[in-house]
Amino acid sequence: MADDAGIEGLIELMSRLPGLGPRSARRAVLMLLKKRGQLMAPLAQAMAQVALTAKDCHICGNIGTADLCPICADPARANGEVCVVEDVADLWALERAGVFRGRYHVLGGLLSALDAVGPEELGIPRLARRVADDGVREVILALNATVDGQTTAHYIADALAPTGVQLSSLAQGVPVGGELDYLDDGTLGAALRARRRV
């Protein structure tokens, strides 16, 4: 067990990261300490650099090093489609899949009365202005299939109704490679309701 307050402090900070509990954080810190020259020093330098240069894109909310992210700066992506996501991780997941060639709007969360998160905090009025000003033809709601996700989707649909924009959402149901026996009742119900002709 480490006696040094600095090492314990690093372990405590690392344990706050998603997917790392106290034990995993301790193992990660031990690995970093063993490889101080090859791993820890470059990691600390890279983190310090990113902390100074990271910015939110002023149009979509993506994170990058410029005021305008590469997606919003790409004229080929101005195709009239905007995909609304909860956070940057969702945007990055869609980009990694390479299936969407439009632009994004990052909400930064979901509507939640318990957490006092309302439409203003999520930039929903800014989204409505974007749709009206930029000639957006379709808004794709790529939000989680949770109560807060569906509440947010309904609110956005109501907020955008006066614009006449086409609204769509991601399909829900059986994942590719999924086995029916292992799926929960909600997923099976959504899949059956969203069935399509073969």
KOLDOFI-235758 format. One record per residue (C-alpha): z, x, y. Coordinates in steps of 0.5 Angstrom, whole numbers, always signed. Example, Ala and Ser with C-alpha at 12.3 -4.5 7.8 and 13.67 -1.06 7.14 Angstrom:
BEGIN
PT +16 +25 -9 .
PT +14 +27 -2 .
% end
This chain:
BEGIN
PT +0 +0 +0 .
PT -2 +3 +7 .
PT +4 +4 +12 .
PT +0 +6 +18 .
PT +0 +0 +23 .
PT -8 +1 +25 .
PT -10 +1 +17 .
PT -6 -6 +16 .
PT -9 -8 +23 .
PT -16 -7 +20 .
PT -14 -10 +14 .
PT -12 -16 +17 .
PT -18 -17 +22 .
PT -23 -16 +16 .
PT -19 -22 +12 .
PT -21 -26 +18 .
PT -28 -26 +16 .
PT -32 -31 +12 .
PT -31 -30 +4 .
PT -26 -24 +5 .
PT -19 -26 +3 .
PT -13 -21 +4 .
PT -15 -17 -3 .
PT -22 -17 -1 .
PT -21 -14 +6 .
PT -16 -9 +3 .
PT -22 -7 -2 .
PT -27 -7 +3 .
PT -22 -2 +8 .
PT -21 +3 +2 .
PT -28 +3 +1 .
PT -29 +5 +9 .
PT -24 +10 +9 .
PT -27 +13 +3 .
PT -33 +14 +6 .
PT -31 +15 +13 .
PT -37 +19 +15 .
PT -43 +16 +12 .
PT -40 +9 +13 .
PT -34 +7 +17 .
PT -37 +11 +23 .
PT -44 +9 +24 .
PT -41 +2 +22 .
PT -36 +2 +28 .
PT -42 +5 +33 .
PT -46 -1 +31 .
PT -41 -6 +32 .
PT -39 -3 +39 .
PT -47 -3 +41 .
PT -48 -10 +38 .
PT -42 -13 +42 .
PT -45 -10 +48 .
PT -52 -12 +48 .
PT -51 -19 +44 .
PT -54 -25 +48 .
PT -55 -32 +46 .
PT -62 -34 +48 .
PT -62 -39 +54 .
PT -67 -44 +51 .
PT -65 -45 +43 .
PT -58 -41 +43 .
PT -60 -36 +37 .
PT -57 -29 +38 .
PT -61 -23 +40 .
PT -61 -18 +45 .
PT -65 -21 +50 .
PT -64 -27 +54 .
PT -70 -30 +50 .
PT -70 -29 +43 .
PT -77 -27 +39 .
PT -78 -34 +36 .
PT -78 -38 +43 .
PT -82 -32 +46 .
PT -87 -33 +41 .
PT -93 -37 +44 .
PT -96 -39 +37 .
PT -89 -42 +35 .
PT -90 -47 +41 .
PT -93 -52 +36 .
PT -89 -59 +39 .
PT -84 -58 +33 .
PT -76 -57 +34 .
PT -71 -56 +29 .
PT -64 -58 +30 .
PT -59 -54 +27 .
PT -51 -53 +27 .
PT -51 -46 +28 .
PT -55 -39 +28 .
PT -53 -38 +20 .
PT -57 -44 +19 .
PT -63 -42 +23 .
PT -63 -35 +20 .
PT -63 -39 +13 .
PT -69 -43 +15 .
PT -73 -36 +18 .
PT -71 -33 +11 .
PT -75 -38 +7 .
PT -81 -37 +12 .
PT -82 -45 +11 .
PT -82 -47 +19 .
PT -86 -45 +24 .
PT -84 -48 +30 .
PT -78 -47 +35 .
PT -70 -49 +34 .
PT -64 -52 +38 .
PT -58 -49 +36 .
PT -52 -54 +37 .
PT -46 -49 +36 .
PT -42 -54 +32 .
PT -42 -62 +30 .
PT -39 -68 +34 .
PT -32 -68 +32 .
PT -27 -73 +35 .
PT -21 -69 +31 .
PT -23 -62 +34 .
PT -25 -65 +41 .
PT -32 -63 +40 .
PT -37 -68 +44 .
PT -44 -68 +46 .
PT -44 -64 +52 .
PT -40 -58 +48 .
PT -46 -58 +43 .
PT -52 -58 +49 .
PT -55 -65 +46 .
PT -57 -67 +54 .
PT -60 -60 +54 .
PT -64 -62 +48 .
PT -66 -69 +51 .
PT -69 -65 +57 .
PT -72 -60 +52 .
PT -76 -66 +49 .
PT -78 -69 +55 .
PT -80 -63 +59 .
PT -83 -59 +53 .
PT -88 -64 +50 .
PT -84 -64 +44 .
PT -87 -68 +39 .
PT -82 -68 +33 .
PT -75 -66 +32 .
PT -73 -65 +25 .
PT -65 -66 +24 .
PT -63 -60 +19 .
PT -56 -62 +19 .
PT -51 -62 +13 .
PT -50 -68 +9 .
PT -43 -69 +11 .
PT -40 -74 +15 .
PT -40 -70 +22 .
PT -47 -68 +20 .
PT -49 -75 +19 .
PT -45 -77 +26 .
PT -48 -72 +30 .
PT -55 -74 +27 .
PT -54 -81 +29 .
PT -52 -79 +36 .
PT -58 -75 +37 .
PT -63 -80 +35 .
PT -60 -85 +40 .
PT -60 -80 +45 .
PT -67 -78 +44 .
PT -70 -85 +43 .
PT -72 -86 +50 .
PT -77 -80 +49 .
PT -81 -83 +44 .
PT -81 -77 +40 .
PT -82 -77 +32 .
PT -75 -76 +29 .
PT -74 -73 +21 .
PT -69 -70 +17 .
PT -69 -66 +11 .
PT -69 -69 +4 .
PT -63 -69 +0 .
PT -62 -70 -7 .
PT -63 -65 -13 .
PT -64 -58 -12 .
PT -70 -54 -15 .
PT -67 -52 -22 .
PT -61 -57 -21 .
PT -59 -60 -28 .
PT -57 -67 -27 .
PT -51 -67 -31 .
PT -48 -62 -26 .
PT -49 -66 -20 .
PT -44 -70 -16 .
PT -45 -77 -15 .
PT -47 -77 -8 .
PT -52 -72 -9 .
PT -55 -76 -15 .
PT -55 -83 -11 .
PT -58 -79 -5 .
PT -64 -77 -10 .
PT -65 -83 -12 .
PT -65 -87 -6 .
PT -70 -81 -3 .
PT -75 -82 -9 .
PT -82 -81 -8 .
PT -88 -83 -12 .
PT -91 -78 -17 .
% end
